[in-house]
């Protein structure tokens, strides 16, 4: 705790907007639907660069 700041109580409830905005992660499939058969047939790259 920081000296001089009041203690905040933690709420157990979430607002509707918070619940809608929460992200979820889908399960990773056990078998890929498509797989590259040649070298450099599929290339992933970051073309956006740093965002400020």
Backbone torsions as a table, in degrees:
resi	resn	phi	psi	omega
1	UNK	NA	151.7	179.4
2	UNK	-98.4	133.0	179.5
3	UNK	-66.4	135.1	177.2
4	UNK	95.2	-15.4	178.1
5	UNK	-97.8	138.9	178.8
6	UNK	-71.0	149.6	177.7
7	UNK	-73.1	131.2	179.2
8	UNK	-98.6	137.1	176.8
9	UNK	-86.5	145.7	-176.3
10	UNK	-92.7	130.2	179.4
11	UNK	-92.4	141.4	179.4
12	UNK	-90.0	-9.3	-176.6
13	UNK	-100.4	149.2	178.2
14	UNK	-112.3	144.1	176.4
15	UNK	-76.2	162.8	-176.6
16	UNK	-61.4	-38.7	-179.5
17	UNK	-65.4	-36.2	178.3
18	UNK	-65.5	-40.5	-179.7
19	UNK	-67.3	-39.0	179.3
20	UNK	-67.5	-37.1	-175.9
21	UNK	-78.6	-11.9	-178.6
22	UNK	-68.0	136.1	178.9
23	UNK	-89.9	155.4	175.0
24	UNK	-130.9	161.5	-178.7
25	UNK	-118.2	126.3	177.3
26	UNK	-75.1	155.2	178.2
27	UNK	-67.4	144.3	177.8
28	UNK	-76.2	126.9	-178.9
29	UNK	-66.0	145.5	-179.3
30	UNK	-70.7	-30.4	-179.5
31	UNK	-129.9	131.8	179.8
32	UNK	-71.5	146.0	178.8
33	UNK	-76.9	-28.9	-179.6
34	UNK	-142.0	141.8	179.7
35	UNK	-137.2	137.6	178.7
36	UNK	-66.6	139.4	179.9
37	UNK	-107.7	-16.7	179.6
38	UNK	-120.1	156.3	176.1
39	UNK	-63.7	140.3	179.2
40	UNK	61.8	17.8	176.7
41	UNK	-73.0	-30.4	177.6
42	UNK	-130.8	120.8	-178.0
43	UNK	-126.3	129.0	174.7
44	UNK	-102.1	135.1	178.4
45	UNK	-146.0	155.6	177.4
46	UNK	-101.5	100.0	-176.1
47	UNK	-97.6	-1.5	-176.5
48	UNK	-84.1	-40.7	-177.9
49	UNK	84.0	-176.6	-178.7
50	UNK	-68.5	141.8	178.7
51	UNK	-111.9	127.6	179.8
52	UNK	-104.1	NA	NA
